[in-house]
Amino acid sequence: MKREKFLKTAALSLSTLFLSDININPNNRPQKVTSSQLPHRIIKPRKLNSGDTIAFVAPGSYISKEELDESIKKIENLGFKVVYSEKILSQNGYFSGTDNVRAEDLMEKFEDKNVNAIMCIRGGYGCARILPLLDYKSIKKNPKVLIGYSDVTALMFGIFKKTGLITFHGPVAISTFNDFSINNFRAILMNEDYPQKFFNANNSADENPYGVVSIVKGKSKGKLIGGNLSIMTSLIGTEYDFNYDNSIVFIEEVGEEPYRIDRMLTQLIQSKKFEKASGIMLGIFKDCEPKTFNPAFSKSFSLMEVLIDRLGNLKIPIIYGMSFGHIKNKFTIPFGLEAILDTEEQTFTLEESPVI
């Protein structure tokens, strides 16, 4: 009897010890915590003012001294001061320095109180590799504007997932800064006049032979999340990915043939990324038509045929040809902020400022 009582007591003690490490909700059910959940609270960085300091970083591919000098002139001509460290001219194969060097440089700029904003000088490849090396607690404590596009998509996903900080899909420092891009840059990062409606530029036929196409007409509201299609696809299954529920998903791509676009969109669809999305806003997919020198795909679908086939039956507003991507006329899009997409009017609108 004593032995039996001892065993029951021991079993009860072990059970209590085990259960004490489990987070129980009020209904006595284990809370389900998924890695795909979005942050509950967004953080807005401070707006930019003329004379503010913008720091350059190269979190992906390397740049030349000539590209750096040219970029400095562009941003100074906009009325900002430019700072950078010697790390920006590092080179390690096709990277701008080792992973550690690139991560350190980015963290130094977030933690530097004299820096008001961070601009990636270019994309290329390499941003995803530094995601595990970033100090997200420090980024959350030191929120500031981070802007770039293409490979920088990886930083936008990782930082928003881990901190809730709104970042900006817009020009990199080596981009073309024409009137359209400059006006959008200033309106989003410096202007407090909201609601802010985005109207497309008249992009040249060589950049966008299709014009603006409303694939599925309609109007929707949701968080703006997205970026480069290849990078978005590569993040699936990682801790930096999240679901696209209640989001307006914006996507751009460059230099990929239609069958590759098909493959990547198919992966997103089969991963149920668009299942609860509010809408899809496609930029200009530059140089993504079939290549005549590829005999294996001599009977290829066109880019637009692939987009309509893969996305046209999703029953959410979808539009192609908006002014972002690897083109001259670029929107500055706040990653993580709510917007209204109107594919009939071919615009999207921010109802609040992405900066404070």
VOPAGU-2260 file (C-alpha; in pm, 1 decimal, decimal comma):
REM VOPAGU-2260
SITE   aa  ch    i         X         Y         Z
SITE  MET   A    0       0,0       0,0       0,0
SITE  LYS   A    1     275,4     244,8      86,2
SITE  ARG   A    2     456,9     159,9    -235,0
SITE  GLU   A    3     138,2     213,8    -437,7
SITE  LYS   A    4      74,6     548,2    -265,9
SITE  PHE   A    5     431,9     655,1    -329,9
SITE  LEU   A    6     404,3     573,5    -702,8
SITE  LYS   A    7      77,8     768,0    -734,3
SITE  THR   A    8     231,1    1067,9    -555,4
SITE  ALA   A    9     544,9    1054,7    -771,8
SITE  ALA   A   10     337,9    1030,3   -1088,6
SITE  LEU   A   11     128,3    1328,7    -980,7
SITE  SER   A   12     439,9    1533,1    -902,1
SITE  LEU   A   13     596,9    1455,6   -1239,5
SITE  SER   A   14     273,3    1541,5   -1413,6
SITE  THR   A   15     255,0    1874,9   -1232,8
SITE  LEU   A   16     619,2    1950,0   -1314,8
SITE  PHE   A   17     565,1    1869,8   -1682,4
SITE  LEU   A   18     247,4    2076,5   -1711,1
SITE  SER   A   19     410,9    2376,4   -1542,8
SITE  ASP   A   20     628,9    2424,1   -1851,9
SITE  ILE   A   21     330,6    2436,9   -2087,7
SITE  ASN   A   22     156,3    2767,9   -2159,0
SITE  ILE   A   23    -211,9    2703,6   -2086,0
SITE  ASN   A   24    -483,1    2943,2   -2199,9
SITE  PRO   A   25    -796,9    3021,1   -1996,7
SITE  ASN   A   26    -984,4    2739,4   -2167,5
SITE  ASN   A   27    -721,7    2489,9   -2048,6
SITE  ARG   A   28    -608,3    2426,8   -2403,1
SITE  PRO   A   29    -246,1    2459,7   -2516,0
SITE  GLN   A   30    -197,0    2783,7   -2705,8
SITE  LYS   A   31    -112,0    2732,4   -3068,0
SITE  VAL   A   32     184,3    2947,3   -3165,1
SITE  THR   A   33     273,0    2930,5   -3533,2
SITE  SER   A   34     582,7    3070,2   -3700,3
SITE  SER   A   35     365,3    3212,4   -3977,0
SITE  GLN   A   36     190,6    3470,0   -3758,9
SITE  LEU   A   37     235,6    3839,4   -3830,2
SITE  PRO   A   38     345,8    4081,2   -3556,5
SITE  HIS   A   39      54,1    4205,3   -3345,8
SITE  ARG   A   40     188,6    4559,7   -3334,8
SITE  ILE   A   41     359,9    4760,6   -3603,0
SITE  ILE   A   42     633,7    5016,0   -3537,0
SITE  LYS   A   43     663,3    5329,6   -3748,5
SITE  PRO   A   44    1004,2    5492,7   -3798,1
SITE  ARG   A   45    1053,1    5867,6   -3772,1
SITE  LYS   A   46     996,8    6067,8   -4088,0
SITE  LEU   A   47    1283,2    6225,5   -4280,2
SITE  ASN   A   48    1357,0    6596,9   -4297,6
SITE  SER   A   49    1586,1    6789,5   -4527,7
SITE  GLY   A   50    1941,0    6776,7   -4396,5
SITE  ASP   A   51    1893,4    6440,8   -4223,6
SITE  THR   A   52    2166,9    6178,8   -4238,4
SITE  ILE   A   53    2118,5    5869,9   -4454,0
SITE  ALA   A   54    2360,3    5581,1   -4404,8
SITE  PHE   A   55    2455,4    5355,9   -4695,5
SITE  VAL   A   56    2492,6    4980,3   -4645,5
SITE  ALA   A   57    2561,1    4697,1   -4888,7
SITE  PRO   A   58    2389,3    4392,6   -4734,4
SITE  GLY   A   59    2408,8    4184,2   -5050,3
SITE  SER   A   60    2635,9    4213,5   -5353,2
SITE  TYR   A   61    2946,6    4430,1   -5366,8
SITE  ILE   A   62    2977,7    4771,2   -5528,7
SITE  SER   A   63    3260,9    4964,0   -5687,6
SITE  LYS   A   64    3410,7    5290,0   -5566,0
SITE  GLU   A   65    3267,3    5460,6   -5875,4
SITE  GLU   A   66    2915,7    5336,5   -5789,4
SITE  LEU   A   67    2957,1    5459,0   -5432,6
SITE  ASP   A   68    3071,5    5805,3   -5542,5
SITE  GLU   A   69    2785,2    5836,6   -5789,9
SITE  SER   A   70    2531,4    5727,4   -5526,6
SITE  ILE   A   71    2660,3    5982,9   -5275,8
SITE  LYS   A   72    2604,6    6262,9   -5528,1
SITE  LYS   A   73    2247,5    6146,3   -5598,6
SITE  ILE   A   74    2140,9    6144,2   -5234,4
SITE  GLU   A   75    2322,5    6465,8   -5146,2
SITE  ASN   A   76    2142,1    6632,6   -5438,0
SITE  LEU   A   77    1816,3    6539,8   -5264,5
SITE  GLY   A   78    1922,1    6746,3   -4962,9
SITE  PHE   A   79    2051,4    6472,7   -4732,2
SITE  LYS   A   80    2386,4    6400,1   -4571,3
SITE  VAL   A   81    2545,5    6063,6   -4649,3
SITE  VAL   A   82    2757,1    5849,1   -4418,4
SITE  TYR   A   83    2903,5    5501,3   -4461,5
SITE  SER   A   84    3178,4    5285,5   -4319,3
SITE  GLU   A   85    3477,1    5135,5   -4494,8
SITE  LYS   A   86    3292,6    4803,2   -4479,8
SITE  ILE   A   87    3076,1    4909,0   -4772,5
SITE  LEU   A   88    3362,6    4855,9   -5017,9
SITE  SER   A   89    3454,5    4513,8   -4881,1
SITE  GLN   A   90    3439,6    4222,9   -5123,1
SITE  ASN   A   91    3411,2    3850,8   -5063,2
SITE  GLY   A   92    3337,4    3673,8   -5388,7
SITE  TYR   A   93    3009,1    3818,5   -5512,1
SITE  PHE   A   94    2925,0    3955,1   -5165,6
SITE  SER   A   95    3005,7    4292,6   -5014,3
SITE  GLY   A   96    3220,6    4138,5   -4744,9
SITE  THR   A   97    3156,2    3830,9   -4534,0
SITE  ASP   A   98    2816,8    3763,4   -4379,3
SITE  ASN   A   99    2944,9    3888,1   -4042,5
SITE  VAL   A  100    3081,5    4210,1   -4191,4
SITE  ARG   A  101    2756,4    4288,6   -4372,3
SITE  ALA   A  102    2544,8    4213,6   -4064,8
SITE  GLU   A  103    2772,4    4422,2   -3839,8
SITE  ASP   A  104    2757,1    4716,5   -4078,2
SITE  LEU   A  105    2376,8    4711,1   -4085,1
SITE  MET   A  106    2350,9    4681,0   -3706,4
SITE  GLU   A  107    2598,0    4966,4   -3655,2
SITE  LYS   A  108    2375,7    5193,0   -3865,1
SITE  PHE   A  109    2061,5    5096,5   -3673,3
SITE  GLU   A  110    2235,7    5167,6   -3342,8
SITE  ASP   A  111    2402,7    5494,7   -3451,9
SITE  LYS   A  112    2195,2    5778,0   -3300,5
SITE  ASN   A  113    2328,0    6019,9   -3563,8
SITE  VAL   A  114    2177,0    5817,1   -3848,3
SITE  ASN   A  115    1817,3    5899,8   -3945,7
SITE  ALA   A  116    1767,1    5642,9   -4221,6
SITE  ILE   A  117    1940,4    5348,4   -4385,9
SITE  MET   A  118    1951,9    5304,8   -4762,5
SITE  CYS   A  119    2076,9    4986,1   -4923,4
SITE  ILE   A  120    2315,0    5088,4   -5196,3
SITE  ARG   A  121    2218,5    4790,4   -5412,9
SITE  GLY   A  122    2055,1    4447,6   -5403,4
SITE  GLY   A  123    2209,9    4156,7   -5587,9
SITE  TYR   A  124    2230,6    3857,0   -5357,1
SITE  GLY   A  125    2318,4    3794,0   -4993,7
SITE  CYS   A  126    2058,6    3957,8   -4766,7
SITE  ALA   A  127    1894,3    3631,5   -4661,5
SITE  ARG   A  128    2229,2    3497,2   -4540,0
SITE  ILE   A  129    2263,1    3767,2   -4274,3
SITE  LEU   A  130    1911,8    3733,2   -4127,8
SITE  PRO   A  131    2024,5    3496,2   -3847,2
SITE  LEU   A  132    2305,4    3738,2   -3754,1
SITE  LEU   A  133    2091,1    4045,5   -3690,7
SITE  ASP   A  134    2001,1    4168,8   -3341,7
SITE  TYR   A  135    1624,8    4214,1   -3375,5
SITE  LYS   A  136    1583,3    4338,8   -3018,4
SITE  SER   A  137    1823,4    4621,2   -3094,7
SITE  ILE   A  138    1647,5    4700,5   -3424,6
SITE  LYS   A  139    1317,4    4719,8   -3236,8
SITE  LYS   A  140    1472,4    4961,1   -2985,8
SITE  ASN   A  141    1622,8    5175,8   -3263,0
SITE  PRO   A  142    1354,6    5196,1   -3534,5
SITE  LYS   A  143    1442,5    5397,3   -3841,7
SITE  VAL   A  144    1370,5    5405,6   -4213,0
SITE  LEU   A  145    1523,6    5118,1   -4409,4
SITE  ILE   A  146    1475,7    5134,7   -4785,7
SITE  GLY   A  147    1567,6    4914,9   -5083,1
SITE  TYR   A  148    1420,6    4652,4   -5313,5
SITE  SER   A  149    1498,1    4330,3   -5500,8
SITE  ASP   A  150    1722,9    4115,8   -5274,6
SITE  VAL   A  151    1647,7    4356,3   -4987,6
SITE  THR   A  152    1306,7    4184,0   -4977,4
SITE  ALA   A  153    1468,1    3931,0   -4741,5
SITE  LEU   A  154    1549,3    4206,0   -4489,3
SITE  MET   A  155    1196,1    4343,6   -4511,8
SITE  PHE   A  156    1043,0    4005,3   -4437,2
SITE  GLY   A  157    1286,2    3922,7   -4156,7
SITE  ILE   A  158    1270,6    4260,1   -3983,9
SITE  PHE   A  159     892,7    4291,0   -4007,9
SITE  LYS   A  160     842,3    3936,5   -3883,2
SITE  LYS   A  161    1076,1    3978,8   -3585,3
SITE  THR   A  162    1002,9    4340,6   -3488,7
SITE  GLY   A  163     692,9    4478,5   -3663,6
SITE  LEU   A  164     899,9    4767,8   -3803,1
SITE  ILE   A  165     766,3    4915,3   -4126,3
SITE  THR   A  166    1036,7    4919,3   -4393,6
SITE  PHE   A  167    1020,7    5060,6   -4745,3
SITE  HIS   A  168    1029,6    4896,1   -5086,8
SITE  GLY   A  169    1182,4    5171,0   -5294,5
SITE  PRO   A  170    1496,9    5288,7   -5471,0
SITE  VAL   A  171    1843,3    5168,2   -5378,7
SITE  ALA   A  172    2120,7    5425,8   -5391,5
SITE  ILE   A  173    2241,2    5322,8   -5738,3
SITE  SER   A  174    1885,7    5354,7   -5879,2
SITE  THR   A  175    1776,4    5617,4   -6126,8
SITE  PHE   A  176    1639,2    5913,3   -5931,8
SITE  ASN   A  177    1402,7    6078,6   -6179,2
SITE  ASP   A  178    1117,5    6314,3   -6089,6
SITE  PHE   A  179     862,6    6034,8   -6045,0
SITE  SER   A  180    1081,3    5833,2   -5806,9
SITE  ILE   A  181    1193,5    6141,0   -5613,4
SITE  ASN   A  182     837,7    6272,7   -5570,9
SITE  ASN   A  183     718,3    5935,0   -5441,0
SITE  PHE   A  184    1019,4    5904,8   -5209,7
SITE  ARG   A  185     952,2    6247,4   -5059,6
SITE  ALA   A  186     575,9    6200,5   -5036,6
SITE  ILE   A  187     602,4    5877,6   -4838,6
SITE  LEU   A  188     904,0    5948,0   -4617,1
SITE  MET   A  189     874,0    6324,8   -4563,7
SITE  ASN   A  190     514,1    6431,4   -4632,7
SITE  GLU   A  191     237,7    6417,0   -4373,3
SITE  ASP   A  192     -49,0    6483,2   -4618,6
SITE  TYR   A  193    -272,9    6173,4   -4602,4
SITE  PRO   A  194    -459,5    5986,6   -4746,0
SITE  GLN   A  195    -187,7    5933,1   -5005,4
SITE  LYS   A  196    -295,3    5787,7   -5340,9
SITE  PHE   A  197     -44,9    5623,4   -5575,6
SITE  PHE   A  198     -88,2    5687,5   -5949,3
SITE  ASN   A  199     116,2    5495,4   -6205,3
SITE  ALA   A  200     376,6    5655,5   -6427,6
SITE  ASN   A  201     360,3    5630,7   -6805,2
SITE  ASN   A  202     627,4    5363,8   -6824,1
SITE  SER   A  203     796,2    5305,4   -7157,9
SITE  ALA   A  204     691,6    5014,5   -7378,5
SITE  ASP   A  205    1036,8    4854,4   -7358,7
SITE  GLU   A  206     998,8    4831,0   -6979,6
SITE  ASN   A  207     630,5    4739,0   -6982,5
SITE  PRO   A  208     480,5    4629,3   -7316,4
SITE  TYR   A  209     149,5    4530,4   -7150,9
SITE  GLY   A  210      64,0    4858,2   -6985,3
SITE  VAL   A  211    -147,4    4838,2   -6669,6
SITE  VAL   A  212    -376,4    4532,3   -6677,1
SITE  SER   A  213    -659,8    4470,8   -6430,4
SITE  ILE   A  214    -650,3    4089,0   -6422,8
SITE  VAL   A  215    -931,9    4067,8   -6165,8
SITE  LYS   A  216   -1130,5    4384,1   -6105,8
SITE  GLY   A  217   -1224,6    4489,5   -5757,6
SITE  LYS   A  218   -1131,7    4677,8   -5443,6
SITE  SER   A  219    -971,0    4544,3   -5125,7
SITE  LYS   A  220    -792,6    4649,4   -4809,4
SITE  GLY   A  221    -495,9    4489,5   -4636,3
SITE  LYS   A  222    -136,9    4513,7   -4517,5
SITE  LEU   A  223     117,1    4574,9   -4792,7
SITE  ILE   A  224     366,5    4287,8   -4791,2
SITE  GLY   A  225     581,5    4146,8   -5067,6
SITE  GLY   A  226     877,0    4231,4   -5288,8
SITE  ASN   A  227    1083,4    4018,8   -5522,9
SITE  LEU   A  228     916,0    3692,6   -5626,0
SITE  SER   A  229    1233,1    3480,2   -5614,2
SITE  ILE   A  230    1318,3    3598,8   -5263,1
SITE  MET   A  231     962,5    3555,7   -5135,8
SITE  THR   A  232     961,9    3198,0   -5262,4
SITE  SER   A  233    1304,3    3124,9   -5112,7
SITE  LEU   A  234    1182,8    3224,3   -4764,9
SITE  ILE   A  235     904,7    2964,6   -4752,7
SITE  GLY   A  236     965,9    2726,1   -4462,2
SITE  THR   A  237    1205,9    2960,5   -4283,0
SITE  GLU   A  238    1148,4    3145,1   -3955,8
SITE  TYR   A  239    1143,1    3474,6   -4147,1
SITE  ASP   A  240     837,1    3386,8   -4351,5
SITE  PHE   A  241     474,6    3447,5   -4253,1
SITE  ASN   A  242     128,6    3403,5   -4397,5
SITE  TYR   A  243     -23,1    3655,0   -4637,2
SITE  ASP   A  244    -364,2    3661,9   -4467,5
SITE  ASN   A  245    -552,2    3992,2   -4505,2
SITE  SER   A  246    -262,8    4137,9   -4704,6
SITE  ILE   A  247    -223,8    4314,1   -5035,9
SITE  VAL   A  248      67,4    4118,4   -5176,7
SITE  PHE   A  249     293,0    4324,4   -5404,3
SITE  ILE   A  250     534,4    4134,4   -5630,7
SITE  GLU   A  251     803,9    4219,3   -5885,3
SITE  GLU   A  252    1064,4    4020,1   -6075,6
SITE  VAL   A  253    1343,2    4060,7   -6329,8
SITE  GLY   A  254    1521,0    3835,1   -6579,3
SITE  GLU   A  255    1312,1    3520,9   -6521,9
SITE  GLU   A  256    1149,6    3330,7   -6808,5
SITE  PRO   A  257     775,0    3258,4   -6796,4
SITE  TYR   A  258     817,8    2894,5   -6692,9
SITE  ARG   A  259    1019,7    3007,2   -6390,1
SITE  ILE   A  260     755,7    3265,2   -6299,4
SITE  ASP   A  261     501,9    2983,1   -6334,8
SITE  ARG   A  262     705,2    2758,4   -6103,8
SITE  MET   A  263     743,4    3021,8   -5831,9
SITE  LEU   A  264     379,7    3129,9   -5839,4
SITE  THR   A  265     277,7    2765,2   -5828,7
SITE  GLN   A  266     488,1    2716,7   -5516,2
SITE  LEU   A  267     324,0    3015,1   -5348,2
SITE  ILE   A  268     -20,7    2885,5   -5445,6
SITE  GLN   A  269      48,3    2531,0   -5326,6
SITE  SER   A  270     188,8    2673,6   -5002,6
SITE  LYS   A  271    -153,6    2839,5   -4960,7
SITE  LYS   A  272       4,6    3183,4   -4947,2
SITE  PHE   A  273    -278,0    3350,0   -5138,4
SITE  GLU   A  274    -560,5    3155,3   -4976,2
SITE  LYS   A  275    -665,3    3441,0   -4745,6
SITE  ALA   A  276    -489,5    3731,5   -4917,2
SITE  SER   A  277    -692,4    4047,9   -4983,7
SITE  GLY   A  278    -541,8    4129,8   -5321,4
SITE  ILE   A  279    -233,5    4103,7   -5541,6
SITE  MET   A  280     -49,9    4403,5   -5686,1
SITE  LEU   A  281     205,4    4310,8   -5950,0
SITE  GLY   A  282     474,9    4554,2   -6051,1
SITE  ILE   A  283     655,5    4540,5   -6383,0
SITE  PHE   A  284     829,2    4208,3   -6445,1
SITE  LYS   A  285    1126,1    4339,6   -6641,7
SITE  ASP   A  286    1283,9    4114,9   -6906,4
SITE  CYS   A  287    1062,0    3817,0   -6821,3
SITE  GLU   A  288     948,6    3715,4   -7170,0
SITE  PRO   A  289    1062,1    3391,3   -7343,3
SITE  LYS   A  290    1416,1    3392,6   -7475,4
SITE  THR   A  291    1440,8    3296,6   -7840,7
SITE  PHE   A  292    1769,4    3114,1   -7781,0
SITE  ASN   A  293    1606,2    2859,2   -7548,3
SITE  PRO   A  294    1492,3    2570,7   -7776,4
SITE  ALA   A  295    1346,3    2371,5   -7487,6
SITE  PHE   A  296    1083,7    2643,0   -7440,2
SITE  SER   A  297    1031,8    2751,9   -7801,3
SITE  LYS   A  298     653,8    2725,0   -7751,6
SITE  SER   A  299     654,2    2912,7   -7426,1
SITE  PHE   A  300     357,9    3096,5   -7282,5
SITE  SER   A  301     398,7    3471,5   -7258,0
SITE  LEU   A  302     445,1    3636,7   -6920,8
SITE  MET   A  303      88,5    3767,1   -6919,8
SITE  GLU   A  304     -52,8    3424,2   -7010,1
SITE  VAL   A  305     127,5    3275,6   -6709,6
SITE  LEU   A  306       5,2    3548,9   -6473,3
SITE  ILE   A  307    -356,0    3513,2   -6585,0
SITE  ASP   A  308    -342,8    3132,1   -6575,4
SITE  ARG   A  309    -186,6    3111,6   -6228,9
SITE  LEU   A  310    -359,0    3404,6   -6056,9
SITE  GLY   A  311    -674,4    3484,5   -6251,7
SITE  ASN   A  312    -894,5    3234,6   -6068,0
SITE  LEU   A  313    -806,5    3347,3   -5714,6
SITE  LYS   A  314   -1120,1    3566,5   -5687,5
SITE  ILE   A  315    -939,2    3860,1   -5529,9
SITE  PRO   A  316    -848,4    4193,7   -5694,4
SITE  ILE   A  317    -533,5    4150,1   -5905,0
SITE  ILE   A  318    -350,8    4405,2   -6116,9
SITE  TYR   A  319     -31,9    4401,4   -6326,0
SITE  GLY   A  320     196,4    4686,1   -6433,2
SITE  MET   A  321     211,8    4907,1   -6124,8
SITE  SER   A  322     513,9    5137,9   -6104,4
SITE  PHE   A  323     763,3    4935,2   -5904,6
SITE  GLY   A  324    1032,2    4681,0   -5981,1
SITE  HIS   A  325    1354,8    4694,6   -6179,9
SITE  ILE   A  326    1239,7    5002,2   -6368,9
SITE  LYS   A  327    1314,0    5373,9   -6367,2
SITE  ASN   A  328     983,9    5499,6   -6223,2
SITE  LYS   A  329     956,0    5360,5   -5871,7
SITE  PHE   A  330     694,8    5387,9   -5601,0
SITE  THR   A  331     815,1    5389,9   -5241,1
SITE  ILE   A  332     589,6    5127,4   -5078,6
SITE  PRO   A  333     562,7    5091,6   -4697,8
SITE  PHE   A  334     604,3    4722,5   -4615,0
SITE  GLY   A  335     352,4    4635,5   -4342,2
SITE  LEU   A  336     117,9    4935,7   -4363,4
SITE  GLU   A  337    -250,7    4898,3   -4451,3
SITE  ALA   A  338    -365,7    5022,9   -4790,5
SITE  ILE   A  339    -664,1    5009,6   -5024,2
SITE  LEU   A  340    -611,1    4855,9   -5368,9
SITE  ASP   A  341    -850,9    4952,8   -5649,1
SITE  THR   A  342    -777,5    4753,8   -5964,2
SITE  GLU   A  343   -1046,7    4932,9   -6169,1
SITE  GLU   A  344    -907,3    5276,4   -6087,3
SITE  GLN   A  345    -556,9    5121,2   -6105,8
SITE  THR   A  346    -441,0    5287,9   -5784,9
SITE  PHE   A  347    -366,0    5207,4   -5424,3
SITE  THR   A  348    -408,8    5441,2   -5129,6
SITE  LEU   A  349    -248,8    5479,9   -4787,5
SITE  GLU   A  350    -496,1    5609,3   -4531,5
SITE  GLU   A  351    -228,8    5688,4   -4272,4
SITE  SER   A  352     133,5    5790,0   -4267,0
SITE  PRO   A  353     393,9    5511,6   -4245,1
SITE  VAL   A  354     622,9    5742,0   -4045,5
SITE  ILE   A  355     582,4    5944,6   -3726,8
